[in-house]
Each structure stands twice: as structure tokens, then as C-alpha cells.
Amino acid sequence: MRGIRMSFQAALSGALITNDLLRESIYSEKALNSPPVPEEVAESLVYIQAYGNICASYPYYYELSGLDSFCLICTRDGEGLLEFNDQSHILKQGKIAFIDCSRKHRVEIKKSPWTYRILFISGPPVRFFYDSLAEDNGNVHTFLPGSSIPDKIELLYGFLSDSPDRLLLIHSKYISDILYEILIERSRLRESNYITCNCIYRIKHDFDCKYTDNITLEYLEQKYHISRYHICREFIKRFHMSPIKYLNYRKIEAAKEALVNTDKKVVEIGRMVGFENPNNFIRNFKKYTGVTPLEYRKRFFEGCRPETDSLNC
């Protein structure tokens, strides 16, 4: 078994791209532990090649490439930076990185002191988990509120501290649980995004059909159970304007139709489309069209309809 331990340590040392001083201080045998792994476990299950608790300070960094392993990095305090696949990711508390160590990547300290847990893992199932997450375009996962992943990592490290050379099936179970939970949380995030997207289109439908109602962000927040911040952000992302701006646009469009198709007074039309205050109606109408309601009506019937583009106001 010692040969297996030493072979991974040797492979890791050979894969590191860093200076000799950091090579000794970062990934020496004192910094990382390599539990023994029977062949039957390595051939079938997820298993630990090495694990450690790293406490880093400036100018800590390393680059790694060509190592037949995957690693999980979970920050406990401070911040690190992962550069991988031409992207940069901040590694801070509440996040976990899942890295294919056969591919070149760089890890460095960003906020000192940086303390983190690191697990080098392998086994046939790991590739499935990694590829499933890679399809979701992310090597760094942010824990959802109430996530069980941090607790599972602490439990695993507790077992490793107490019985590093035994309980291999328990070690494997907890690593698998952690990977499953990452996949499940990613699935929940996609579902949440779908629900949010669906609600945003329902909100737009409300604006299109019920623009005369007193619809406020507070009302939408309570109706759809989505924060007003997310409502505004997602609405702007899809329709390129804020919800309230779009609501006012719908009201003004309805007012323009009423001005040219009815003989109702401006005050009546304003109330009809949802503006109780006549001055507020006139101010918004001019903001969106460039003219007052009376000027709009006059120009229309004089055959000089104002050239406006309300959506770009």
C-alpha cells in the first residue's frame, strides 16, 4: 500500500509547475495525506488519492497539469483564484471547485490567509460526475441556502482524521454524496431559473392585459414569491427595460389609441389607462412620445402623426 501512496505523491510532484520552495511547502507529504486504497476499491468506487488542510499566505500559488486525478477545493476562510479553461473563478467560502487535474490550471491566493480543504479523488464514477457538471458550464459551484455539502465535507474529514487507513467504504460514500449533492443543487438551480423565467413572462402578460390595475413591484413580489431585485434583473435581461418602464409604455400605447379613436377628455383617458393623477399622465405621455396628449391628438388629425419610438425612450 505504501507504493500506491508514494506513486501518487510522486505523480503529483511531477505534475506541479512551481518553484522548489513552494513545492516543498504546499504539497509535501506533511501537507497531504494519502490513505491506502485496495485494488478492488480503486477499480469500482470513488476513492481518495490524497487530502489535506491548506493554510496559505502570499505569494502562494501553483500550476498543475497532466495528473491523472480530479480534485475538490472548498474554501474555509480567505479567498483563492482558480484559472482554468481560459476562465477565472474566485474561490471563497460557500463555493467548491471541481477540477480535472489532467488539464492545466493555476491556483493562487487572493485574500490572505487562505485556508481550504483539498481532496484528490479518482475512480470510475468520478468522470461521470465531472462530465455532467462540465455540460452545465461550471467548475465552481456555489452552495444553495441550507446546502448539506459543507457538513458532508466536515464529516468526511472527521472520519479521515480518526481513521485515515480504515473505513474506506465510508470515505467513498461521503465523496459520492458530495458529488451527488453538487449535481442535485445544479439541477435545482436550473429548475429555479426556469420558474423565474416562467414568472417573468407571466408578469409581462399581466402588464399587457391588466395595465390599468395598480401593479407595483411589491405586489409582484408577493404574488410570484420572487424578490423585486430578481424581477427587475430578469425582466431587463429579456425585454431590455425595467418592469415599471414597460408598464408605463403599455399604458401610454393604450392612451394613444384612445386619443385618436375616442373623444374622451385627457383626464378621462389618463384614468382609464391607470394614471389617477392627470399631471403624472401628461408628464409620462410626453416622456414617451415627446408631446402632450392634446398635441398628439391634434397632430394626428392634422395628418402629422408624431414620429416616436416608445420602446427606445
LUMSEGU-502471 format. One record per residue (C-alpha): chain; x, y, z. Coordinates in Angstrom, 3 decimals. Example, Ala and Ser with C-alpha at 12.3 -4.5 7.8 and 13.67 -1.06 7.14 Angstrom:
2
<node><chain>A</chain><px>12.300</px><py>-4.500</py><pz>7.800</pz></node>
<node><chain>A</chain><px>13.670</px><py>-1.060</py><pz>7.140</pz></node>
end
This chain:
313
<node><chain>A</chain><px>0.000</px><py>0.000</py><pz>0.000</pz></node>
<node><chain>A</chain><px>2.889</px><py>2.361</py><pz>0.656</pz></node>
<node><chain>A</chain><px>3.815</px><py>2.019</py><pz>-3.011</pz></node>
<node><chain>A</chain><px>0.391</px><py>3.354</py><pz>-4.004</pz></node>
<node><chain>A</chain><px>0.775</px><py>6.295</py><pz>-1.629</pz></node>
<node><chain>A</chain><px>4.240</px><py>7.115</py><pz>-2.875</pz></node>
<node><chain>A</chain><px>3.248</px><py>6.705</py><pz>-6.545</pz></node>
<node><chain>A</chain><px>0.545</px><py>9.357</py><pz>-6.223</pz></node>
<node><chain>A</chain><px>2.826</px><py>11.699</py><pz>-4.288</pz></node>
<node><chain>A</chain><px>5.481</px><py>11.241</py><pz>-6.971</pz></node>
<node><chain>A</chain><px>2.954</px><py>11.841</py><pz>-9.765</pz></node>
<node><chain>A</chain><px>1.689</px><py>14.956</py><pz>-8.025</pz></node>
<node><chain>A</chain><px>5.182</px><py>16.284</py><pz>-7.506</pz></node>
<node><chain>A</chain><px>5.993</px><py>15.692</py><pz>-11.161</pz></node>
<node><chain>A</chain><px>2.806</px><py>17.431</py><pz>-12.318</pz></node>
<node><chain>A</chain><px>3.374</px><py>20.584</py><pz>-10.263</pz></node>
<node><chain>A</chain><px>4.648</px><py>23.641</py><pz>-12.101</pz></node>
<node><chain>A</chain><px>6.024</px><py>25.897</py><pz>-9.376</pz></node>
<node><chain>A</chain><px>9.262</px><py>26.797</py><pz>-7.626</pz></node>
<node><chain>A</chain><px>11.107</px><py>24.409</py><pz>-5.333</pz></node>
<node><chain>A</chain><px>10.336</px><py>26.320</py><pz>-2.147</pz></node>
<node><chain>A</chain><px>6.595</px><py>26.210</py><pz>-2.781</pz></node>
<node><chain>A</chain><px>6.825</px><py>22.612</py><pz>-3.941</pz></node>
<node><chain>A</chain><px>8.095</px><py>21.621</py><pz>-0.515</pz></node>
<node><chain>A</chain><px>5.710</px><py>23.811</py><pz>1.499</pz></node>
<node><chain>A</chain><px>2.495</px><py>23.205</py><pz>-0.416</pz></node>
<node><chain>A</chain><px>2.331</px><py>19.564</py><pz>-1.353</pz></node>
<node><chain>A</chain><px>4.841</px><py>17.769</py><pz>0.771</pz></node>
<node><chain>A</chain><px>3.793</px><py>14.529</py><pz>2.470</pz></node>
<node><chain>A</chain><px>3.288</px><py>16.593</py><pz>5.632</pz></node>
<node><chain>A</chain><px>0.710</px><py>18.787</py><pz>3.901</pz></node>
<node><chain>A</chain><px>-1.139</px><py>15.967</py><pz>2.150</pz></node>
<node><chain>A</chain><px>-2.113</px><py>12.522</py><pz>3.385</pz></node>
<node><chain>A</chain><px>-2.578</px><py>9.567</py><pz>1.061</pz></node>
<node><chain>A</chain><px>-4.658</px><py>6.727</py><pz>2.530</pz></node>
<node><chain>A</chain><px>-4.117</px><py>3.165</py><pz>1.251</pz></node>
<node><chain>A</chain><px>-6.565</px><py>2.010</py><pz>-1.422</pz></node>
<node><chain>A</chain><px>-7.174</px><py>-1.687</py><pz>-2.224</pz></node>
<node><chain>A</chain><px>-7.339</px><py>-2.520</py><pz>-5.922</pz></node>
<node><chain>A</chain><px>-10.963</px><py>-3.694</py><pz>-5.724</pz></node>
<node><chain>A</chain><px>-11.971</px><py>-0.279</py><pz>-4.389</pz></node>
<node><chain>A</chain><px>-9.913</px><py>1.636</py><pz>-6.972</pz></node>
<node><chain>A</chain><px>-11.432</px><py>-0.399</py><pz>-9.801</pz></node>
<node><chain>A</chain><px>-15.048</px><py>0.219</py><pz>-8.836</pz></node>
<node><chain>A</chain><px>-15.629</px><py>3.080</py><pz>-6.415</pz></node>
<node><chain>A</chain><px>-14.769</px><py>6.693</py><pz>-5.842</pz></node>
<node><chain>A</chain><px>-11.673</px><py>6.851</py><pz>-3.649</pz></node>
<node><chain>A</chain><px>-9.307</px><py>9.360</py><pz>-2.108</pz></node>
<node><chain>A</chain><px>-5.792</px><py>9.667</py><pz>-3.504</pz></node>
<node><chain>A</chain><px>-4.774</px><py>12.453</py><pz>-1.129</pz></node>
<node><chain>A</chain><px>-6.330</px><py>15.035</py><pz>1.152</pz></node>
<node><chain>A</chain><px>-5.192</px><py>17.988</py><pz>3.188</pz></node>
<node><chain>A</chain><px>-5.961</px><py>21.204</py><pz>5.005</pz></node>
<node><chain>A</chain><px>-4.008</px><py>24.033</py><pz>3.434</pz></node>
<node><chain>A</chain><px>-3.344</px><py>27.376</py><pz>5.092</pz></node>
<node><chain>A</chain><px>-1.731</px><py>29.678</py><pz>2.534</pz></node>
<node><chain>A</chain><px>-0.305</px><py>33.185</py><pz>2.611</pz></node>
<node><chain>A</chain><px>1.352</px><py>35.350</py><pz>-0.043</pz></node>
<node><chain>A</chain><px>2.916</px><py>34.569</py><pz>-2.502</pz></node>
<node><chain>A</chain><px>1.195</px><py>31.172</py><pz>-2.575</pz></node>
<node><chain>A</chain><px>0.391</px><py>29.733</py><pz>-5.999</pz></node>
<node><chain>A</chain><px>0.785</px><py>26.576</py><pz>-8.039</pz></node>
<node><chain>A</chain><px>0.102</px><py>25.272</py><pz>-11.528</pz></node>
<node><chain>A</chain><px>-0.793</px><py>21.692</py><pz>-12.212</pz></node>
<node><chain>A</chain><px>-1.065</px><py>19.672</py><pz>-15.415</pz></node>
<node><chain>A</chain><px>-1.029</px><py>16.065</py><pz>-16.579</pz></node>
<node><chain>A</chain><px>-2.086</px><py>14.482</py><pz>-13.281</pz></node>
<node><chain>A</chain><px>-4.457</px><py>11.502</py><pz>-13.518</pz></node>
<node><chain>A</chain><px>-6.780</px><py>12.798</py><pz>-10.819</pz></node>
<node><chain>A</chain><px>-9.636</px><py>15.131</py><pz>-10.008</pz></node>
<node><chain>A</chain><px>-9.654</px><py>17.492</py><pz>-7.074</pz></node>
<node><chain>A</chain><px>-12.197</px><py>19.290</py><pz>-4.944</pz></node>
<node><chain>A</chain><px>-11.239</px><py>22.587</py><pz>-3.301</pz></node>
<node><chain>A</chain><px>-13.512</px><py>24.038</py><pz>-0.623</pz></node>
<node><chain>A</chain><px>-12.552</px><py>27.373</py><pz>0.968</pz></node>
<node><chain>A</chain><px>-12.947</px><py>27.792</py><pz>4.719</pz></node>
<node><chain>A</chain><px>-11.573</px><py>31.336</py><pz>5.046</pz></node>
<node><chain>A</chain><px>-9.977</px><py>33.973</py><pz>2.841</pz></node>
<node><chain>A</chain><px>-10.080</px><py>33.764</py><pz>-0.952</pz></node>
<node><chain>A</chain><px>-8.259</px><py>32.000</py><pz>-3.749</pz></node>
<node><chain>A</chain><px>-8.296</px><py>32.283</py><pz>-7.524</pz></node>
<node><chain>A</chain><px>-8.671</px><py>29.422</py><pz>-9.998</pz></node>
<node><chain>A</chain><px>-7.665</px><py>29.905</py><pz>-13.628</pz></node>
<node><chain>A</chain><px>-8.973</px><py>27.076</py><pz>-15.783</pz></node>
<node><chain>A</chain><px>-10.282</px><py>26.764</py><pz>-19.364</pz></node>
<node><chain>A</chain><px>-9.395</px><py>30.419</py><pz>-20.044</pz></node>
<node><chain>A</chain><px>-11.690</px><py>31.498</py><pz>-17.223</pz></node>
<node><chain>A</chain><px>-11.030</px><py>32.902</py><pz>-13.747</pz></node>
<node><chain>A</chain><px>-13.053</px><py>31.875</py><pz>-10.702</pz></node>
<node><chain>A</chain><px>-12.953</px><py>33.324</py><pz>-7.199</pz></node>
<node><chain>A</chain><px>-12.711</px><py>30.577</py><pz>-4.581</pz></node>
<node><chain>A</chain><px>-14.278</px><py>31.786</py><pz>-1.353</pz></node>
<node><chain>A</chain><px>-16.417</px><py>30.474</py><pz>1.468</pz></node>
<node><chain>A</chain><px>-19.657</px><py>28.991</py><pz>0.160</pz></node>
<node><chain>A</chain><px>-18.092</px><py>27.670</py><pz>-3.048</pz></node>
<node><chain>A</chain><px>-16.485</px><py>24.410</py><pz>-4.137</pz></node>
<node><chain>A</chain><px>-14.255</px><py>23.859</py><pz>-7.175</pz></node>
<node><chain>A</chain><px>-14.217</px><py>20.563</py><pz>-9.089</pz></node>
<node><chain>A</chain><px>-11.129</px><py>20.307</py><pz>-11.314</pz></node>
<node><chain>A</chain><px>-9.813</px><py>17.807</py><pz>-13.850</pz></node>
<node><chain>A</chain><px>-6.142</px><py>17.759</py><pz>-12.877</pz></node>
<node><chain>A</chain><px>-5.060</px><py>16.283</py><pz>-16.196</pz></node>
<node><chain>A</chain><px>-5.732</px><py>19.739</py><pz>-17.670</pz></node>
<node><chain>A</chain><px>-3.541</px><py>22.702</py><pz>-16.918</pz></node>
<node><chain>A</chain><px>-4.839</px><py>25.043</py><pz>-14.262</pz></node>
<node><chain>A</chain><px>-3.471</px><py>27.598</py><pz>-11.842</pz></node>
<node><chain>A</chain><px>-4.456</px><py>28.159</py><pz>-8.226</pz></node>
<node><chain>A</chain><px>-3.254</px><py>31.178</py><pz>-6.275</pz></node>
<node><chain>A</chain><px>-4.072</px><py>33.128</py><pz>-3.154</pz></node>
<node><chain>A</chain><px>-6.274</px><py>36.198</py><pz>-3.480</pz></node>
<node><chain>A</chain><px>-7.064</px><py>37.142</py><pz>0.114</pz></node>
<node><chain>A</chain><px>-4.692</px><py>36.119</py><pz>2.901</pz></node>
<node><chain>A</chain><px>-4.744</px><py>33.964</py><pz>4.892</pz></node>
<node><chain>A</chain><px>-6.466</px><py>31.487</py><pz>2.622</pz></node>
<node><chain>A</chain><px>-7.433</px><py>28.198</py><pz>4.251</pz></node>
<node><chain>A</chain><px>-9.103</px><py>25.426</py><pz>2.323</pz></node>
<node><chain>A</chain><px>-9.800</px><py>21.706</py><pz>2.205</pz></node>
<node><chain>A</chain><px>-8.476</px><py>19.826</py><pz>-0.791</pz></node>
<node><chain>A</chain><px>-9.361</px><py>16.299</py><pz>-1.909</pz></node>
<node><chain>A</chain><px>-7.674</px><py>14.468</py><pz>-4.766</pz></node>
<node><chain>A</chain><px>-10.076</px><py>11.760</py><pz>-5.913</pz></node>
<node><chain>A</chain><px>-10.327</px><py>9.121</py><pz>-8.593</pz></node>
<node><chain>A</chain><px>-12.309</px><py>6.022</py><pz>-9.539</pz></node>
<node><chain>A</chain><px>-14.598</px><py>5.178</py><pz>-12.488</pz></node>
<node><chain>A</chain><px>-17.682</px><py>7.120</py><pz>-11.262</pz></node>
<node><chain>A</chain><px>-15.803</px><py>10.427</py><pz>-10.931</pz></node>
<node><chain>A</chain><px>-15.631</px><py>11.042</py><pz>-14.665</pz></node>
<node><chain>A</chain><px>-19.427</px><py>10.771</py><pz>-14.895</pz></node>
<node><chain>A</chain><px>-19.899</px><py>13.427</py><pz>-12.226</pz></node>
<node><chain>A</chain><px>-17.312</px><py>15.711</py><pz>-13.767</pz></node>
<node><chain>A</chain><px>-18.698</px><py>15.453</py><pz>-17.305</pz></node>
<node><chain>A</chain><px>-22.241</px><py>16.035</py><pz>-16.035</pz></node>
<node><chain>A</chain><px>-21.162</px><py>19.256</py><pz>-14.345</pz></node>
<node><chain>A</chain><px>-18.992</px><py>20.325</py><pz>-17.287</pz></node>
<node><chain>A</chain><px>-22.077</px><py>20.161</py><pz>-19.516</pz></node>
<node><chain>A</chain><px>-23.600</px><py>22.691</py><pz>-17.136</pz></node>
<node><chain>A</chain><px>-20.652</px><py>25.020</py><pz>-17.837</pz></node>
<node><chain>A</chain><px>-19.136</px><py>25.253</py><pz>-14.418</pz></node>
<node><chain>A</chain><px>-16.114</px><py>24.057</py><pz>-12.456</pz></node>
<node><chain>A</chain><px>-17.057</px><py>26.162</py><pz>-9.445</pz></node>
<node><chain>A</chain><px>-20.352</px><py>25.581</py><pz>-7.654</pz></node>
<node><chain>A</chain><px>-21.969</px><py>27.978</py><pz>-5.180</pz></node>
<node><chain>A</chain><px>-23.808</px><py>26.204</py><pz>-2.381</pz></node>
<node><chain>A</chain><px>-27.548</px><py>26.762</py><pz>-2.201</pz></node>
<node><chain>A</chain><px>-29.001</px><py>28.040</py><pz>1.104</pz></node>
<node><chain>A</chain><px>-29.183</px><py>25.148</py><pz>3.538</pz></node>
<node><chain>A</chain><px>-26.786</px><py>23.028</py><pz>1.464</pz></node>
<node><chain>A</chain><px>-25.664</px><py>19.788</py><pz>3.093</pz></node>
<node><chain>A</chain><px>-22.353</px><py>19.749</py><pz>1.180</pz></node>
<node><chain>A</chain><px>-20.258</px><py>21.668</py><pz>3.768</pz></node>
<node><chain>A</chain><px>-21.483</px><py>19.347</py><pz>6.543</pz></node>
<node><chain>A</chain><px>-20.677</px><py>16.263</py><pz>4.467</pz></node>
<node><chain>A</chain><px>-17.159</px><py>17.595</py><pz>3.838</pz></node>
<node><chain>A</chain><px>-16.655</px><py>18.175</py><pz>7.579</pz></node>
<node><chain>A</chain><px>-17.969</px><py>14.685</py><pz>8.385</pz></node>
<node><chain>A</chain><px>-15.650</px><py>13.155</py><pz>5.791</pz></node>
<node><chain>A</chain><px>-12.639</px><py>14.981</py><pz>7.216</pz></node>
<node><chain>A</chain><px>-13.671</px><py>13.858</py><pz>10.681</pz></node>
<node><chain>A</chain><px>-13.573</px><py>10.227</py><pz>9.542</pz></node>
<node><chain>A</chain><px>-10.275</px><py>10.803</py><pz>7.753</pz></node>
<node><chain>A</chain><px>-8.728</px><py>12.298</py><pz>10.889</pz></node>
<node><chain>A</chain><px>-9.938</px><py>9.463</py><pz>13.112</pz></node>
<node><chain>A</chain><px>-9.395</px><py>6.533</py><pz>10.757</pz></node>
<node><chain>A</chain><px>-7.374</px><py>7.523</py><pz>7.709</pz></node>
<node><chain>A</chain><px>-6.379</px><py>3.942</py><pz>6.882</pz></node>
<node><chain>A</chain><px>-9.761</px><py>2.329</py><pz>7.558</pz></node>
<node><chain>A</chain><px>-13.455</px><py>2.820</py><pz>6.783</pz></node>
<node><chain>A</chain><px>-12.730</px><py>3.177</py><pz>3.071</pz></node>
<node><chain>A</chain><px>-16.345</px><py>2.445</py><pz>2.140</pz></node>
<node><chain>A</chain><px>-17.495</px><py>5.306</py><pz>4.370</pz></node>
<node><chain>A</chain><px>-14.928</px><py>7.605</py><pz>2.765</pz></node>
<node><chain>A</chain><px>-16.210</px><py>6.577</py><pz>-0.658</pz></node>
<node><chain>A</chain><px>-19.818</px><py>7.077</py><pz>0.392</pz></node>
<node><chain>A</chain><px>-19.246</px><py>10.632</py><pz>1.597</pz></node>
<node><chain>A</chain><px>-17.313</px><py>11.636</py><pz>-1.516</pz></node>
<node><chain>A</chain><px>-20.104</px><py>10.192</py><pz>-3.674</pz></node>
<node><chain>A</chain><px>-22.699</px><py>12.007</py><pz>-1.561</pz></node>
<node><chain>A</chain><px>-20.833</px><py>15.298</py><pz>-2.046</pz></node>
<node><chain>A</chain><px>-20.700</px><py>14.824</py><pz>-5.819</pz></node>
<node><chain>A</chain><px>-24.366</px><py>13.798</py><pz>-5.969</pz></node>
<node><chain>A</chain><px>-25.362</px><py>16.855</py><pz>-3.934</pz></node>
<node><chain>A</chain><px>-23.482</px><py>19.160</py><pz>-6.309</pz></node>
<node><chain>A</chain><px>-25.403</px><py>17.644</py><pz>-9.231</pz></node>
<node><chain>A</chain><px>-28.717</px><py>17.900</py><pz>-7.384</pz></node>
<node><chain>A</chain><px>-28.108</px><py>21.529</py><pz>-6.422</pz></node>
<node><chain>A</chain><px>-27.221</px><py>22.375</py><pz>-10.013</pz></node>
<node><chain>A</chain><px>-30.494</px><py>20.759</py><pz>-11.087</pz></node>
<node><chain>A</chain><px>-32.385</px><py>22.841</py><pz>-8.528</pz></node>
<node><chain>A</chain><px>-30.721</px><py>25.984</py><pz>-9.843</pz></node>
<node><chain>A</chain><px>-31.835</px><py>25.175</py><pz>-13.388</pz></node>
<node><chain>A</chain><px>-35.359</px><py>24.493</py><pz>-12.135</pz></node>
<node><chain>A</chain><px>-35.320</px><py>27.760</py><pz>-10.188</pz></node>
<node><chain>A</chain><px>-34.179</px><py>29.634</py><pz>-13.294</pz></node>
<node><chain>A</chain><px>-36.987</px><py>28.011</py><pz>-15.289</pz></node>
<node><chain>A</chain><px>-39.572</px><py>29.004</py><pz>-12.677</pz></node>
<node><chain>A</chain><px>-38.218</px><py>32.555</py><pz>-12.581</pz></node>
<node><chain>A</chain><px>-38.247</px><py>32.766</py><pz>-16.388</pz></node>
<node><chain>A</chain><px>-41.833</px><py>31.497</py><pz>-16.499</pz></node>
<node><chain>A</chain><px>-42.892</px><py>34.076</py><pz>-13.898</pz></node>
<node><chain>A</chain><px>-41.244</px><py>36.908</py><pz>-15.825</pz></node>
<node><chain>A</chain><px>-43.342</px><py>36.120</py><pz>-18.898</pz></node>
<node><chain>A</chain><px>-46.451</px><py>35.935</py><pz>-16.711</pz></node>
<node><chain>A</chain><px>-45.567</px><py>39.361</py><pz>-15.310</pz></node>
<node><chain>A</chain><px>-45.270</px><py>40.734</py><pz>-18.842</pz></node>
<node><chain>A</chain><px>-48.673</px><py>39.207</py><pz>-19.625</pz></node>
<node><chain>A</chain><px>-50.077</px><py>40.988</py><pz>-16.575</pz></node>
<node><chain>A</chain><px>-48.686</px><py>44.275</py><pz>-17.889</pz></node>
<node><chain>A</chain><px>-50.116</px><py>43.645</py><pz>-21.361</pz></node>
<node><chain>A</chain><px>-53.603</px><py>42.706</py><pz>-20.163</pz></node>
<node><chain>A</chain><px>-54.003</px><py>44.444</py><pz>-16.814</pz></node>
<node><chain>A</chain><px>-52.075</px><py>47.676</py><pz>-17.255</pz></node>
<node><chain>A</chain><px>-54.985</px><py>49.642</py><pz>-15.762</pz></node>
<node><chain>A</chain><px>-54.500</px><py>47.892</py><pz>-12.404</pz></node>
<node><chain>A</chain><px>-52.275</px><py>49.328</py><pz>-9.713</pz></node>
<node><chain>A</chain><px>-49.385</px><py>46.889</py><pz>-10.310</pz></node>
<node><chain>A</chain><px>-46.331</px><py>47.611</py><pz>-8.152</pz></node>
<node><chain>A</chain><px>-43.073</px><py>45.739</py><pz>-7.598</pz></node>
<node><chain>A</chain><px>-44.226</px><py>44.984</py><pz>-4.060</pz></node>
<node><chain>A</chain><px>-47.412</px><py>43.436</py><pz>-5.445</pz></node>
<node><chain>A</chain><px>-45.445</px><py>41.322</py><pz>-7.944</pz></node>
<node><chain>A</chain><px>-43.016</px><py>40.232</py><pz>-5.236</pz></node>
<node><chain>A</chain><px>-45.879</px><py>38.937</py><pz>-3.097</pz></node>
<node><chain>A</chain><px>-47.774</px><py>37.358</py><pz>-5.990</pz></node>
<node><chain>A</chain><px>-44.862</px><py>35.442</py><pz>-7.527</pz></node>
<node><chain>A</chain><px>-42.655</px><py>34.977</py><pz>-4.440</pz></node>
<node><chain>A</chain><px>-39.648</px><py>36.444</py><pz>-6.252</pz></node>
<node><chain>A</chain><px>-37.689</px><py>39.380</py><pz>-4.899</pz></node>
<node><chain>A</chain><px>-38.170</px><py>42.696</py><pz>-6.704</pz></node>
<node><chain>A</chain><px>-34.426</px><py>42.697</py><pz>-7.389</pz></node>
<node><chain>A</chain><px>-34.691</px><py>39.426</py><pz>-9.352</pz></node>
<node><chain>A</chain><px>-37.871</px><py>40.572</py><pz>-11.084</pz></node>
<node><chain>A</chain><px>-36.133</px><py>43.724</py><pz>-12.326</pz></node>
<node><chain>A</chain><px>-32.925</px><py>41.934</py><pz>-13.304</pz></node>
<node><chain>A</chain><px>-34.653</px><py>39.106</py><pz>-15.214</pz></node>
<node><chain>A</chain><px>-37.186</px><py>41.430</py><pz>-16.863</pz></node>
<node><chain>A</chain><px>-34.452</px><py>43.746</py><pz>-18.123</pz></node>
<node><chain>A</chain><px>-32.458</px><py>40.742</py><pz>-19.344</pz></node>
<node><chain>A</chain><px>-35.376</px><py>39.584</py><pz>-21.509</pz></node>
<node><chain>A</chain><px>-37.130</px><py>42.795</py><pz>-22.539</pz></node>
<node><chain>A</chain><px>-34.341</px><py>45.392</py><pz>-22.278</pz></node>
<node><chain>A</chain><px>-36.258</px><py>47.733</py><pz>-19.986</pz></node>
<node><chain>A</chain><px>-37.376</px><py>47.791</py><pz>-16.381</pz></node>
<node><chain>A</chain><px>-40.799</px><py>46.363</py><pz>-15.427</pz></node>
<node><chain>A</chain><px>-42.219</px><py>49.766</py><pz>-14.430</pz></node>
<node><chain>A</chain><px>-40.948</px><py>51.365</py><pz>-17.625</pz></node>
<node><chain>A</chain><px>-42.620</px><py>48.616</py><pz>-19.660</pz></node>
<node><chain>A</chain><px>-45.862</px><py>49.004</py><pz>-17.677</pz></node>
<node><chain>A</chain><px>-45.907</px><py>52.751</py><pz>-18.371</pz></node>
<node><chain>A</chain><px>-45.147</px><py>52.062</py><pz>-22.028</pz></node>
<node><chain>A</chain><px>-48.212</px><py>49.795</py><pz>-22.248</pz></node>
<node><chain>A</chain><px>-50.345</px><py>52.485</py><pz>-20.601</pz></node>
<node><chain>A</chain><px>-49.114</px><py>55.164</py><pz>-23.000</pz></node>
<node><chain>A</chain><px>-49.741</px><py>52.922</py><pz>-26.021</pz></node>
<node><chain>A</chain><px>-53.313</px><py>52.374</py><pz>-24.834</pz></node>
<node><chain>A</chain><px>-53.707</px><py>56.113</py><pz>-24.235</pz></node>
<node><chain>A</chain><px>-52.523</px><py>56.880</py><pz>-27.781</pz></node>
<node><chain>A</chain><px>-55.191</px><py>54.543</py><pz>-29.175</pz></node>
<node><chain>A</chain><px>-57.867</px><py>56.190</py><pz>-27.035</pz></node>
<node><chain>A</chain><px>-56.784</px><py>59.694</py><pz>-28.055</pz></node>
<node><chain>A</chain><px>-57.298</px><py>59.007</py><pz>-31.768</pz></node>
<node><chain>A</chain><px>-60.249</px><py>56.612</py><pz>-31.560</pz></node>
<node><chain>A</chain><px>-62.439</px><py>58.319</py><pz>-28.925</pz></node>
<node><chain>A</chain><px>-63.433</px><py>61.818</py><pz>-27.996</pz></node>
<node><chain>A</chain><px>-62.774</px><py>61.276</py><pz>-24.300</pz></node>
<node><chain>A</chain><px>-61.057</px><py>64.025</py><pz>-22.371</pz></node>
<node><chain>A</chain><px>-57.362</px><py>63.729</py><pz>-21.489</pz></node>
<node><chain>A</chain><px>-58.147</px><py>63.347</py><pz>-17.787</pz></node>
<node><chain>A</chain><px>-60.596</px><py>60.518</py><pz>-18.521</pz></node>
<node><chain>A</chain><px>-58.115</px><py>58.714</py><pz>-20.748</pz></node>
<node><chain>A</chain><px>-55.404</px><py>59.059</py><pz>-18.145</pz></node>
<node><chain>A</chain><px>-57.600</px><py>57.428</py><pz>-15.507</pz></node>
<node><chain>A</chain><px>-58.767</px><py>54.808</py><pz>-17.989</pz></node>
<node><chain>A</chain><px>-55.197</px><py>53.584</py><pz>-18.581</pz></node>
<node><chain>A</chain><px>-54.196</px><py>53.694</py><pz>-14.916</pz></node>
<node><chain>A</chain><px>-52.950</px><py>57.225</py><pz>-14.200</pz></node>
<node><chain>A</chain><px>-55.054</px><py>58.689</py><pz>-11.405</pz></node>
<node><chain>A</chain><px>-53.050</px><py>61.909</py><pz>-11.351</pz></node>
<node><chain>A</chain><px>-53.574</px><py>63.939</py><pz>-14.589</pz></node>
<node><chain>A</chain><px>-50.225</px><py>65.697</py><pz>-14.227</pz></node>
<node><chain>A</chain><px>-48.477</px><py>62.341</py><pz>-13.860</pz></node>
<node><chain>A</chain><px>-50.233</px><py>61.102</py><pz>-17.003</pz></node>
<node><chain>A</chain><px>-49.250</px><py>64.157</py><pz>-19.052</pz></node>
<node><chain>A</chain><px>-45.643</px><py>64.024</py><pz>-17.797</pz></node>
<node><chain>A</chain><px>-45.259</px><py>60.328</py><pz>-18.665</pz></node>
<node><chain>A</chain><px>-47.011</px><py>60.729</py><pz>-22.021</pz></node>
<node><chain>A</chain><px>-44.620</px><py>63.500</py><pz>-23.031</pz></node>
<node><chain>A</chain><px>-41.649</px><py>61.484</py><pz>-21.784</pz></node>
<node><chain>A</chain><px>-42.567</px><py>58.554</py><pz>-24.041</pz></node>
<node><chain>A</chain><px>-43.859</px><py>60.444</py><pz>-27.110</pz></node>
<node><chain>A</chain><px>-42.210</px><py>63.845</py><pz>-26.972</pz></node>
<node><chain>A</chain><px>-45.551</px><py>65.705</py><pz>-26.977</pz></node>
<node><chain>A</chain><px>-48.504</px><py>66.207</py><pz>-24.636</pz></node>
<node><chain>A</chain><px>-51.704</px><py>64.138</py><pz>-25.124</pz></node>
<node><chain>A</chain><px>-53.560</px><py>67.101</py><pz>-26.640</pz></node>
<node><chain>A</chain><px>-50.692</px><py>67.840</py><pz>-29.037</pz></node>
<node><chain>A</chain><px>-50.593</px><py>64.163</py><pz>-30.024</pz></node>
<node><chain>A</chain><px>-54.328</px><py>64.151</py><pz>-30.810</pz></node>
<node><chain>A</chain><px>-54.089</px><py>67.437</py><pz>-32.732</pz></node>
<node><chain>A</chain><px>-51.139</px><py>66.338</py><pz>-34.847</pz></node>
<node><chain>A</chain><px>-52.771</px><py>63.012</py><pz>-35.631</pz></node>
<node><chain>A</chain><px>-55.901</px><py>64.606</py><pz>-37.012</pz></node>
<node><chain>A</chain><px>-53.882</px><py>67.195</py><pz>-38.888</pz></node>
<node><chain>A</chain><px>-52.147</px><py>64.321</py><pz>-40.671</pz></node>
<node><chain>A</chain><px>-48.834</px><py>64.922</py><pz>-38.948</pz></node>
<node><chain>A</chain><px>-48.596</px><py>61.986</py><pz>-36.602</pz></node>
<node><chain>A</chain><px>-45.575</px><py>62.288</py><pz>-34.252</pz></node>
<node><chain>A</chain><px>-42.668</px><py>60.065</py><pz>-35.234</pz></node>
<node><chain>A</chain><px>-41.879</px><py>58.319</py><pz>-31.956</pz></node>
<node><chain>A</chain><px>-40.430</px><py>55.043</py><pz>-30.856</pz></node>
<node><chain>A</chain><px>-41.768</px><py>54.431</py><pz>-27.372</pz></node>
<node><chain>A</chain><px>-39.703</px><py>51.310</py><pz>-26.768</pz></node>
<node><chain>A</chain><px>-36.478</px><py>53.248</py><pz>-27.084</pz></node>
<node><chain>A</chain><px>-37.419</px><py>56.015</py><pz>-24.661</pz></node>
end
